[in-house]
Each structure stands twice: as structure tokens, then as C-alpha cells.
């Protein structure tokens, strides 16, 4: 039986684990990700993120005031070189309910997509369909994915750079038919903390470079850019993530989100900061002094 943390766990490890549990619990609470009686399909890729997600959800399951069920799932897409034995053995030793789903999407993608073209779109569609069908088969109403804070920020920049769209990964969304909800419990967790936790837990990591897709290469470039920013100014990634949840449509340019033509949604707080303190009713910084001919003068208030 695999334990939830090492016997010789240091104080720093326990502090890190508690921090991840706290951040995950807060994300679940903020977005109402898991409710009483839910069955959560936990998608396992074999990477550090999905291992961490499963272990943290198991820890939360023990202490949560509600009852919910977890079913771990791994999809074997029959990619050449994929070590299909690792996850089944780990999940068996962990003692968690799980399903190993086998589907040869690899050969379909290779057959349909010409050599040299990106395979991401078709591969993700096939994978998504299999996950939804598996959730339906198992009676799961929530599907948990292991994306973390840094993934969400990277996706924001990928969509801006390559899709001309301000779009990231939502912590929670409903599928098109509303049958399931996709949740990202690690949305508030930093990748560096997850990586540190995974190293201490010594998870049997499965390499994530089997397909070498163009999207993955582009994501790595964005990741490198963000990490360089973070080294130059620590806290920048978190500030960008916070900005995703603190949007002011009146200061962007999307006419579907804000009525720029008629300004019917105008609020006091939407006022352009260029006006500064000039027109404040009480104690303005500047006051209109004269307006004669071609000359208008504002004077500073000293009182």
C-alpha cells in the first residue's frame, strides 16, 4: 500500500503539502467544483500534475465535510513507447478505485493527419470524446484535469500570440450538452510547488514528450518567457493569474462584452484614469482658473 506521504517527511514537505491542500481546497470552494454526492473522474496522464492532483484530492476527501467519490482513470492511446504498466501498478498499490482505458487514437491520428502537420486538434477531440464516454459509463458527473496556475497563464498567452484571443483555461466549465462539469482543482497551485511535492513523493513519472507536437513546443517557449519574467520580477506569474479573475471589459475593446457605441453600461468606476483628480468634487488637485481665447489654464490647489 502506497502512503499519502513519506515516513521520513520533513517539516518543509509537510508545510508544502498543507499549502497545496489549502490552495486546492480554496479553488474547489471558490468555484464550487465538488459537491455532496459527486462522482469525480480523475484523469491521470502519469505526469507530476495528475499524480499530485489525485493525492491532494484523496487528502481532501478524508477531511471534507461532504461525501464524494473518486475514480482515477488513465487513457492508453497506444503511442509507441508508452509504458502502459506503470500507472496500473501504481494505482493498484495505492488502493484507489481506477480504470485503465485503452483506445488506439494514435493510429487514427497518423492516418488522418499528413506528416509534418499538427496533430493536437484531432488528438484532443478523440481524447475528450473517450473521457466523456468513460465518465458516462461510470456515472461520473465531474471530470478533474490536472492543469495548474501556470498552465492557465501559459494558455492565455498562447491564445493571444497564436489565436488573437484573450482566452485561458477556466477552473470549471460545463460540457456542451451540460452532462458533465470539467474541473481544474489545481488552478491556484504553482507549478514549482507541484514539482517539489512530486519529487519528494517519488512518483513514477511517465515522460510527456512522446508526441513532440508543435503545440507543446510553442507552450515551452511561452513557459520559458514567463519563467524569465518571474526571475526578473518574482510574483509576476501570480499577478497575471489574478488579472484573469479581475477583468474590466470597459477598458478592453470587445464590443460583445461592453456597449461602446451607446455607453449604456457606463459606471463611475469605469472612468478613464487619464482624468485623474481634476474633476473631483471635493478637494480636486487642479482647478480651472481661466478660459480666454485660445488659452485655458488650470492651477494647482495648495489648500
Protein Blocks (a to p, Z undefined) as FASTA:
>chain_A
ZZfbdfklcfklmmmmmmmmmmmmmmmmmnomacghiacddddehiaklmmmmmmmmmmm
mmpcbdcddddddddehighiafklmmmmmmmnopacddddddfklmmmmmpcghiafkl
mmmmmmmmmmmmmmmmnopabdcdfbdfklmmmmmmmmmmmnopacdddfbdcdfkomac
cddfklmpcfklmmmmmmmnopacddfklnopaklmmmmmmmmmmmmmmmmmghklmmmm
mmmmmccfklmcbfklpcfknopmgcfklpcfklmmmlgmbhpfbdcfbdghjbccdddd
fZZ
